Amino acid sequence: MNGTALISVDGESQQPPVSFSDLPDDVLFTICRQLDIASLSVLCRVCRKLKDLLGSDHAWLPFDKNFNVLRADNGIRLPLKEKFRISCNREKGVYQESLFINFTGRQLPWLQYNNGKLWVSSKNEIHSVDPSAGKKNRRSRDNNRRKLHTDVTKFVVKDQKIVSGCLDGSIHVWDNCGAHTEIKNAHCVDTQAVDSYDSTIVSGSRDATLKVFSVQYDDNRGISGVMEKCCFPVGDRVWSVSLSQCCRFCACGTAFCDGDAPVSIIDLNKSCIVSQLGREHKIGAGVLDMQFEDEHTLLTCGYDTYVRMWDLRTNQCVGSWEQQFDSAYYCLQSDGHRNIFAGTSRHGSVDLWDKRQTKSPVKTFYAGHRNSPVYSLAFNSTSLFVALDVQVKTLNFSCYK
């Protein structure tokens, strides 16, 4: 006799009782659309069937506007419910802080997150670490180490290659097989900033020049050489550079002590400077970091204590977010949607900004509990990595507290 057979009670046949969880899935989804977030979370804990059913993305899609989900392309597939939980933790300041890397002596480290690996510069070497690995496995990184003759300034990991600037004015390039190419005397003094896209490399230096290089490939897509294409004098020390996504524009941020403007925009197709941004800013308001969000939107930050968003179609600042304690912003990272992380010059603090609000940051995080600037930062969908003077800290927002 199966579970749907009739039951005889006092000579009368009755159907077995039907519980809420026995309803069809489409009916359950229709009922759940009338619930708020708190009630839906409680219902997920009633039984295993409801947990599996309401854990699907379909049940949580109506609440998409209630959460500011961080868009991070890191290959980690998270359910929508888990993304909402992590977003809620991030905005409430719920996280678990841990030591990721410890340095010997004070340094100016730089971070890049690419394909699930965190690349870190330390003195004259660059190495990659798997954030998901345990502490013991993080130590064994000799196969992913790139060692140079002098200290690394900044580097980028893009398009299956690593491009690094050095204090001796050289530029170093590694392909995905580890083959190394050095551009000696790319600048007469230290190379302060680099960026790359496909076969184009740009670099800026304290010698007040920005140079563009072209990478030559062989038949096997190995790097056969690097050739200098053009050089642009920008009138002041270069602190930061960034290439647009289609490699049409290059932005150059300077110290703004001697030049005409802190930001210069170069059209690489025309090989000329097409605009200068921030002419009205105070002398010394140098730009320390920048990032293109799309072909016409540029984010900058620096000594003027602002994160600024520029529209290159009008050459106007269309958004600005001021550091609430008048600290300089040393670095920034955007998810390309609503969120901007900006590292400050004091106390290891990082501001999380929502572009839709300008009065105050969504949350300020203090990493390391020491008075150190945040020299660089990177993030994925669950964690924030913060580079301080003597260590790299991890803030894990996927924890339960």
C-alpha positions as CSV (number, residue, x, y, z in Angstrom):
1,M,0.0,0.0,0.0
2,N,1.5,3.3,-1.0
3,G,1.5,6.6,0.9
4,T,-1.5,8.0,-1.1
5,A,-3.9,5.2,-0.1
6,L,-7.1,6.0,1.7
7,I,-7.2,5.6,5.5
8,S,-10.3,4.2,7.1
9,V,-11.5,6.0,10.3
10,D,-14.9,5.0,11.8
11,G,-15.9,3.5,8.5
12,E,-15.2,6.6,6.5
13,S,-12.4,7.0,4.1
14,Q,-10.2,10.1,4.3
15,Q,-7.2,11.6,2.4
16,P,-4.0,11.9,4.4
17,P,-3.3,15.4,5.6
18,V,-1.4,17.7,3.3
19,S,1.4,19.9,4.7
20,F,2.7,23.2,3.4
21,S,5.8,21.6,2.0
22,D,3.7,19.2,-0.1
23,L,2.4,22.0,-2.3
24,P,3.8,22.2,-5.9
25,D,7.0,24.2,-6.4
26,D,5.3,26.9,-8.5
27,V,2.7,27.4,-5.8
28,L,5.4,27.7,-3.1
29,F,7.3,30.2,-5.2
30,T,4.1,32.3,-5.7
31,I,3.5,32.3,-1.9
32,C,7.1,33.2,-1.1
33,R,6.9,36.2,-3.4
34,Q,4.6,37.8,-0.8
35,L,7.2,37.4,2.0
36,D,9.8,39.8,3.1
37,I,13.5,39.0,3.4
38,A,13.4,38.1,7.1
39,S,10.4,35.7,6.7
40,L,12.0,34.1,3.7
41,S,15.2,33.4,5.6
42,V,13.2,31.8,8.5
43,L,11.3,29.6,6.0
44,C,14.5,28.3,4.6
45,R,15.2,26.7,8.0
46,V,11.9,24.8,8.4
47,C,12.9,21.7,6.5
48,R,15.4,20.4,3.9
49,K,13.0,20.6,1.0
50,L,12.2,24.3,1.6
51,K,15.9,25.0,2.2
52,D,16.8,23.5,-1.2
53,L,13.9,25.1,-3.0
54,L,14.2,28.6,-1.5
55,G,18.0,28.5,-1.8
56,S,17.7,28.8,-5.6
57,D,18.3,32.1,-7.3
58,H,14.6,32.2,-8.5
59,A,13.3,32.7,-5.0
60,W,15.7,35.7,-4.3
61,L,15.5,37.5,-7.6
62,P,12.7,39.9,-6.4
63,F,15.1,41.2,-3.7
64,D,17.9,42.1,-6.1
65,K,17.3,45.8,-5.6
66,N,17.6,45.5,-1.9
67,F,21.2,44.5,-1.9
68,N,24.4,46.1,-3.4
69,V,26.1,43.0,-4.7
70,L,29.8,43.3,-5.5
71,R,30.5,42.4,-9.1
72,A,33.7,40.5,-9.2
73,D,34.8,38.2,-12.1
74,N,36.9,35.7,-10.3
75,G,35.4,32.3,-11.4
76,I,33.6,31.7,-8.1
77,R,30.0,30.8,-8.7
78,L,27.9,31.8,-5.7
79,P,24.2,31.4,-5.2
80,L,22.2,34.7,-5.2
81,K,21.2,34.1,-1.5
82,E,24.9,33.8,-0.6
83,K,25.8,37.0,-2.5
84,F,23.1,38.8,-0.6
85,R,24.4,37.5,2.7
86,I,28.0,38.6,1.9
87,S,26.7,42.0,0.8
88,C,24.8,42.4,4.0
89,N,28.0,41.4,6.0
90,R,30.1,43.9,4.1
91,E,27.7,46.8,4.6
92,K,27.3,46.0,8.4
93,G,31.1,45.6,8.9
94,V,30.9,41.9,9.6
95,Y,34.1,40.2,8.5
96,Q,37.0,38.0,9.7
97,E,40.4,39.6,9.5
98,S,43.5,37.4,9.0
99,L,47.2,37.8,8.2
100,F,47.8,36.8,4.6
101,I,51.5,37.7,4.1
102,N,54.1,39.2,6.5
103,F,57.0,41.2,5.1
104,T,60.5,41.7,6.6
105,G,60.8,45.4,7.0
106,R,58.7,48.3,5.7
107,Q,57.8,48.2,2.0
108,L,55.6,49.6,-0.7
109,P,53.8,46.5,-1.9
110,W,51.4,46.3,-4.9
111,L,48.6,43.8,-5.5
112,Q,46.9,42.3,-8.5
113,Y,44.1,39.7,-8.4
114,N,43.8,37.6,-11.6
115,N,42.2,34.2,-12.3
116,G,41.9,33.2,-8.6
117,K,45.5,34.2,-7.8
118,L,46.7,37.1,-5.8
119,W,49.9,38.6,-7.1
120,V,52.1,40.5,-4.6
121,S,55.2,42.5,-5.1
122,S,57.9,42.4,-2.3
123,K,61.1,44.3,-2.8
124,N,62.6,43.0,-6.0
125,E,60.2,40.1,-6.7
126,I,56.6,39.3,-7.7
127,H,54.9,36.1,-6.6
128,S,51.4,34.7,-6.8
129,V,49.5,33.1,-3.9
130,D,46.3,31.2,-3.9
131,P,43.9,32.8,-1.4
132,S,41.9,29.6,-1.0
133,A,45.0,27.6,0.0
134,G,46.0,27.0,3.6
135,K,48.9,28.9,5.3
136,K,51.4,26.0,4.7
137,N,50.6,25.9,1.0
138,R,51.0,29.6,0.6
139,R,54.7,29.4,1.5
140,S,55.5,27.1,-1.4
141,R,55.5,29.7,-4.2
142,D,58.9,29.3,-5.8
143,N,57.4,28.2,-9.2
144,N,55.3,31.4,-9.4
145,R,58.1,33.8,-8.4
146,R,59.4,36.6,-10.7
147,K,62.7,38.0,-9.5
148,L,64.3,41.3,-10.7
149,H,67.6,43.1,-10.2
150,T,66.0,46.1,-8.5
151,D,62.8,46.9,-6.5
152,V,59.5,46.7,-8.2
153,T,57.3,49.8,-8.3
154,K,54.0,48.8,-9.8
155,F,53.0,45.9,-12.0
156,V,49.9,44.6,-13.9
157,V,48.7,41.1,-14.7
158,K,46.6,41.1,-17.8
159,D,46.1,39.1,-21.0
160,Q,48.2,36.2,-19.8
161,K,51.3,38.3,-19.2
162,I,52.9,40.3,-16.3
163,V,54.3,43.8,-16.9
164,S,56.4,45.4,-14.2
165,G,58.2,48.7,-13.7
166,C,61.4,49.0,-11.7
167,L,63.4,51.6,-9.8
168,D,66.2,51.5,-12.4
169,G,63.9,52.7,-15.2
170,S,63.5,49.3,-16.8
171,I,60.3,47.4,-17.7
172,H,60.0,43.6,-17.4
173,V,57.5,41.4,-19.3
174,W,56.7,37.7,-18.7
175,D,54.3,35.7,-20.8
176,N,52.1,32.8,-19.5
177,C,55.0,30.3,-20.0
178,G,57.4,32.3,-17.8
179,A,59.5,33.6,-20.7
180,H,61.1,36.9,-19.6
181,T,61.7,40.0,-21.7
182,E,63.5,43.1,-20.3
183,I,63.3,46.7,-21.7
184,K,66.5,48.2,-20.5
185,N,66.6,52.0,-20.0
186,A,63.0,52.4,-20.9
187,H,63.2,55.6,-18.7
188,C,66.3,57.5,-17.4
189,V,64.9,57.3,-13.9
190,D,62.5,54.9,-12.0
191,T,59.4,53.6,-13.9
192,Q,56.6,54.6,-11.5
193,A,53.5,53.2,-13.3
194,V,52.7,50.6,-16.0
195,D,49.6,49.3,-17.7
196,S,49.0,46.9,-20.7
197,Y,46.2,45.8,-23.0
198,D,46.7,43.1,-25.6
199,S,50.0,44.0,-27.4
200,T,50.2,47.6,-26.0
201,I,52.2,48.6,-22.9
202,V,52.3,52.1,-21.5
203,S,54.7,53.4,-18.8
204,G,55.2,56.6,-16.8
205,S,58.2,57.8,-15.0
206,R,59.6,60.5,-12.7
207,D,61.3,61.9,-15.8
208,A,57.9,63.5,-16.8
209,T,57.4,61.3,-19.8
210,L,54.8,58.6,-20.8
211,K,56.0,56.0,-23.3
212,V,54.0,53.5,-25.4
213,F,55.5,50.2,-26.4
214,S,54.3,47.5,-28.8
215,V,54.8,43.8,-27.9
216,Q,55.8,41.5,-30.8
217,Y,54.7,37.9,-30.8
218,D,56.0,34.8,-32.6
219,D,53.9,32.1,-34.2
220,N,53.3,30.4,-30.9
221,R,52.1,33.6,-29.2
222,G,55.4,33.9,-27.3
223,I,56.9,37.3,-26.9
224,S,59.7,37.8,-29.5
225,G,60.4,41.5,-28.6
226,V,59.1,44.9,-27.5
227,M,59.4,48.0,-29.5
228,E,59.0,51.6,-28.4
229,K,56.3,53.4,-30.5
230,C,56.1,56.9,-29.1
231,C,56.9,59.2,-26.2
232,F,54.8,62.0,-24.7
233,P,56.3,64.7,-22.4
234,V,53.6,65.5,-19.8
235,G,55.4,68.2,-17.8
236,D,55.6,66.6,-14.4
237,R,56.4,63.4,-12.6
238,V,54.0,60.5,-13.5
239,W,52.5,58.6,-10.6
240,S,49.8,56.6,-12.4
241,V,48.7,55.4,-15.9
242,S,45.7,53.5,-17.2
243,L,44.6,52.1,-20.6
244,S,41.0,52.1,-21.7
245,Q,39.3,48.8,-22.5
246,C,39.6,49.2,-26.2
247,C,43.1,50.6,-26.0
248,R,42.1,53.9,-27.6
249,F,42.8,56.2,-24.7
250,C,45.5,56.3,-22.1
251,A,45.2,58.4,-18.9
252,C,48.2,59.8,-17.2
253,G,48.2,61.0,-13.6
254,T,51.0,63.3,-12.4
255,A,52.2,65.0,-9.2
256,F,50.8,68.3,-10.4
257,C,53.6,70.4,-9.1
258,D,54.9,71.8,-12.4
259,G,52.5,70.7,-15.1
260,D,49.2,72.3,-16.4
261,A,46.8,69.6,-15.0
262,P,46.9,66.5,-12.8
263,V,45.4,64.2,-15.5
264,S,46.2,64.1,-19.2
265,I,44.2,62.0,-21.7
266,I,46.2,60.7,-24.7
267,D,44.5,59.4,-27.9
268,L,46.7,56.5,-28.9
269,N,45.2,56.4,-32.4
270,K,46.1,60.0,-33.0
271,S,49.3,59.9,-30.9
272,C,48.5,63.2,-29.2
273,I,47.2,64.6,-25.9
274,V,43.5,65.4,-26.5
275,S,42.4,66.8,-23.1
276,Q,43.6,67.7,-19.6
277,L,41.5,67.3,-16.6
278,G,41.5,69.1,-13.2
279,R,43.2,72.3,-14.3
280,E,41.4,74.1,-11.5
281,H,42.7,71.8,-8.7
282,K,45.2,73.0,-6.2
283,I,48.9,72.7,-6.9
284,G,50.2,69.5,-5.4
285,A,46.9,67.6,-5.8
286,G,48.6,64.7,-7.5
287,V,46.8,61.6,-8.8
288,L,48.2,58.4,-7.3
289,D,45.8,55.8,-8.8
290,M,43.3,55.6,-11.6
291,Q,41.1,53.1,-13.4
292,F,39.0,53.1,-16.6
293,E,35.5,51.7,-16.0
294,D,34.6,51.9,-19.7
295,E,35.9,53.7,-22.8
296,H,34.6,57.1,-21.6
297,T,34.6,56.8,-17.8
298,L,37.7,57.3,-15.7
299,L,38.1,57.1,-11.9
300,T,41.0,58.9,-10.2
301,C,42.2,59.4,-6.6
302,G,45.1,61.1,-4.9
303,Y,46.3,63.9,-2.6
304,D,43.2,66.0,-3.1
305,T,41.3,63.6,-0.7
306,Y,38.7,62.8,-3.4
307,V,37.7,59.9,-5.6
308,R,36.6,61.5,-8.8
309,M,34.7,60.1,-11.8
310,W,35.4,61.8,-15.1
311,D,33.3,61.7,-18.3
312,L,35.8,61.9,-21.2
313,R,33.0,62.9,-23.7
314,T,32.6,66.2,-21.9
315,N,35.9,66.3,-19.9
316,Q,33.9,67.1,-16.8
317,C,33.9,65.6,-13.3
318,V,30.5,63.9,-13.0
319,G,30.9,62.5,-9.5
320,S,33.2,63.0,-6.4
321,W,33.5,61.3,-3.1
322,E,35.4,63.0,-0.3
323,Q,37.5,61.3,2.4
324,Q,35.7,62.2,5.6
325,F,38.9,62.7,7.7
326,D,40.8,64.6,5.0
327,S,43.2,61.8,4.3
328,A,44.7,61.2,0.8
329,Y,43.5,58.3,-1.2
330,Y,46.5,56.1,-2.3
331,C,44.7,53.5,-4.3
332,L,41.2,52.5,-5.6
333,Q,39.4,49.5,-7.1
334,S,36.0,49.6,-8.7
335,D,33.7,46.7,-9.6
336,G,32.5,48.6,-12.7
337,H,29.0,48.9,-11.3
338,R,28.2,50.7,-8.1
339,N,31.0,49.9,-5.7
340,I,34.4,51.6,-5.2
341,F,37.0,50.6,-2.6
342,A,39.5,53.4,-1.8
343,G,42.6,53.0,0.4
344,T,43.6,55.9,2.5
345,S,47.0,57.2,3.8
346,R,46.3,56.6,7.5
347,H,45.5,53.8,9.9
348,G,45.1,51.1,7.2
349,S,41.6,52.3,6.5
350,V,39.6,51.5,3.4
351,D,36.4,53.3,2.4
352,L,33.7,51.4,0.5
353,W,31.7,53.9,-1.6
354,D,28.3,53.4,-3.3
355,K,28.3,55.7,-6.3
356,R,24.6,56.6,-5.6
357,Q,25.5,58.4,-2.3
358,T,28.2,61.0,-1.9
359,K,27.8,62.2,1.7
360,S,29.5,59.3,3.5
361,P,31.0,55.9,2.6
362,V,28.9,52.8,3.1
363,K,31.5,51.4,5.5
364,T,35.1,52.1,6.5
365,F,37.3,49.1,7.3
366,Y,40.4,49.3,9.4
367,A,43.0,46.6,8.5
368,G,46.0,45.7,10.6
369,H,45.3,48.1,13.5
370,R,48.4,50.2,12.7
371,N,49.1,53.6,11.3
372,S,50.0,52.6,7.8
373,P,48.9,53.8,4.4
374,V,47.0,51.3,2.2
375,Y,49.4,51.1,-0.7
376,S,47.3,48.8,-2.8
377,L,44.1,46.7,-2.6
378,A,42.3,44.0,-4.5
379,F,39.1,42.0,-4.0
380,N,37.0,39.1,-5.1
381,S,33.4,38.2,-4.4
382,T,34.1,37.1,-0.8
383,S,37.2,38.9,0.4
384,L,39.2,42.2,0.4
385,F,43.0,42.1,0.3
386,V,44.8,45.1,1.8
387,A,48.5,45.8,1.4
388,L,50.1,47.7,4.3
389,D,53.7,48.6,4.9
390,V,54.7,45.3,6.7
391,Q,51.9,42.9,5.8
392,V,49.0,42.0,3.6
393,K,45.7,41.5,5.4
394,T,42.6,39.6,4.3
395,L,39.1,40.7,5.3
396,N,36.7,37.8,4.7
397,F,33.1,38.8,4.4
398,S,31.7,35.3,3.9
399,C,32.1,34.4,7.6
400,Y,29.3,33.6,10.0
401,K,29.1,35.7,13.2
